[in-house]
Amino acid sequence: MNIYVGNLSFEANEEDVRNLFESYGEVSSVKIITDRVSGKSRGFGFVEMPDENAARTAISEANGQDLRGRALTVNEARPRNDSRGGGGGYRDRGRF
């Protein structure tokens, strides 16, 4: 299961997040999202856990938990929408 972890402290690293979630079960991967230009954390990331029951326990128990001075927002990640938008194009706007 893919888990969204928000409200991360900018000082939190992947090891901090992994250590927290490993207390609930096996962690396949941890990825903190960073700014492309500065390389600094954007304050959120994702944790992948192979056991759905462990992942659901982690979500319920880690949500609101303090990590480096910030209360985490933890929930099941929504599937990524790969359409990047900005397509423009002609729209009729309801005129027939």
N, C-alpha and C positions, 0 to 999 in steps of 0.2 A: 504494500500500500504506500502511496506517495502522500506525505504529510507536509502541509504548509506551516512554517514557523515564522510569525511576524513579530514586530516590535522588538527585534534584536538590538542589543546595544551595539554601537559601532565598534566597540572593543572586543566583542565576542568573536571567537574563531570557530572553525569547523570542529576542532577537538573538543571545545566546550560543549557544543551542541551534541556531538557524538556521545560524550560521557553522560550527559543528561538522559538521552534516549536509550542508551545501552542498559540503563537500569531497568528498563521495561522489556527488553528483549534484543534479539539480533538486529543490527543496523547494517543494511547493504551499502548505503551511501549517504553522504551529507554534502550539500552544496549551498554555500552562502552566495547570494547574488551580489555582484559588484558592478560599480559604474565602469563603463568601457573606457572612459577617458582618464579618470582619476585612479581607478583601481580600488577605491574605497567601498566598503560595504554599503548596500542600499537599505539595510535594516531588515531584510527578510531572507529566507532560504527554504530549502526543502530537505526532508529526511525520507529515505526509502527504507521500509521495514518489510521483510518477506512474510512474516506471520501477521495475518490480519487481526487476530485477537489481541496480540501484543500491541499492535499499532493502535487499535481502538482504546486500549487501556492507556497507552502513552498520550493519546490525544486528550482524553478526559482528565488525566492526572497532571499533565504538564501545562495545560491551558491555565494561564494566570500565575504560573510559578515564576519566581524571580530568577533571572540569570544575568549576572553582572549589573544588578541595579535596575533592571527593566522587567515588568510583568509580561510574559510571553503571550502571544495570541497563537493558539495551535488548533488547526482543524484539518480535515481531509482536503487535500489539494484538488482543485477542479481541473479537468482536462484543459490543456493548453489550446487556445484558439490560434491556429497558425496563420489565419488571414490577418495580415498586418495593417489592413485598412489603407486609407489614403488613395484609394483607386480612382476617385473622381468619376469621370464619365458623365454621360447625359442622363438626366432624370426628367421625366415628363411633368412631375409635380401635380398630377391629377388633372391636367388640361387635356380634353379630348377633342 
